[in-house]
C-alpha cells in the first residue's frame, strides 16, 4: 500500500457494529491490539467489510494525540496505545514523535513544539497515543 499516512496497521476485521448512520469497525491488528474506526454504512458495504476480512487501518500522524497522564482519566477515545517515546524530530514549529508500543509496533504523532515542551516529552518518556475512531480510515485491496 502506498499512502502518505504515517501509521498503517494491517489485520482482520474482528467485529462490525451497525448503527443508523455509521458503523463501528473493529480491526484486530495483532498483539492483542485492536483499532476501532467509525465509518459510514455505505463505506462498510462498498468495502465489503465483515468479520474475518483482511483490512488496513490508516491514521494520519496529525490525528494522533499524546497524553502523559491518561491513566488518571476515563476517556471517550476508543483507540488508546500506551508506549514509550523512541524518537523525536523537531523543526521550528512541529515535532514528530515516534511511540514504540509493547508489541514491537510503533505509532507516530505530529504535534507542535510547544506541546512537546508542555508535555515534557523526551526519549523514554511514558506516553499514551490516542486516536478518535472518526479519524481512522479503513482500506481493503481492490478486487
N, C-alpha and C positions, 0 to 999 in steps of 0.2 A: 504494500500500500504506500503510495506517495502522497504525503499530506504535509501541510505546514504546521499542523497541530503537534506540539512537542510531546504530548502524552497520549500514547496509544496502547491500549490493553486488549489482548485477544483472549477469547474464551467462548463459552457456550451459554445460551440463554437458560437460566435457571427457572425463571417464572415470568409470566405476563399477567399483570393485574389490570383488567379493563375498567375504565371509567367512562363517564358520559361523553367527555371530550378528549381527554388524554388517557394514555395507557402508561403504566409503570412497568418498565422492563428491568429485570434483574439479571445481570450478566456475571456468571462465575468466572473469575479470571485466575484461579489457582491460588495455592497457599491459603485456602480458606477465606479468600477475599472476594467480595462481590462489589460491583459498581451498579448503582441504580440510575436509570435515565427516565425522564418523563417526556414522552413524545406523543404526537397526535395519533389518534386511532387510524387515520388514513396512512400515516407512515408505517405503523405496525403492519397493516395489511399489505402495503406496497412492498415492504421489505420481506414479507413472509415470515415474520417473527413468531416463533412458538418455542416451547420448551425443547431443548436439545440442539437448536440451530446454532451453528458457529457464527460468531459476530465479533466486531471490534467496537470498543468504546474510545472515542476521541475527545480529548479535553484540552482546550487551549490553555497555555500556561498563565494567561492573564485572568482566567476563570478560577484559578487555584488560590484560595486564601490561606494564610498561615496564622495559627494561634499558638501561643506558648503556654496557655493555661486552660486549654479546652477541657481538661479533666475536672475543672471547677464549675462547669456549666452543662446543662442539658441543652442540646442544640437541635433545631428542626432539620438541619442539614443531614441528609441520609449518608452521604459519602464522606467518611472521616478516616484518615490514614495517619497513624502515629509513626514517627520515624525520627531520624537524626539528620541534621544539616551536613551534607557531604561536600558541597561545592557552592561557592558564592562568586558570581561575576558581576562587578559593578561598573556602571558608567556614571555620567554626571547626574542623570535623572532616575534611572531604574536599576534594579538588581535582579539577576536571575539566580534563583536559589534551588539547588537540587536537594531533594529529601530522599534519603535511602530508607526503604521500608524493611521490616524484619525478614520478609520472604525473599530478599535479594533484588526486588524490583525498585524502581525509583519513580518519583513524580516531581515535575519541575514547575515552579511558580515564578511569575514575574511580578515584582512589587516595586514600589518606589523606594529610593534610598532612604527617605525619611521614615518609611515604615520599617525598613530593615533596622535602622538605628533605634526607633522607638521600641521595637520588639527585643532589641539587644541580641540579635542573632549572630552567631559565629560558628565556625566549624565545630561539629559535635553537639551543638545545641539540640535539645529535645523539642520537637515541634509537631503539631497536628496540621496536616493539609486537609482543607475542607472544600467540597465542590457541590454546589446545588445540582439536584437531579435535572433541572431545566437546562443546565449548561453542559450536559453530556450528549454527544452526538453518537448515534449507533449506525454502524456501516456493515453491510454484508457484500460478498463478492457478487458482481453482476452475473446473470445467467445467460 
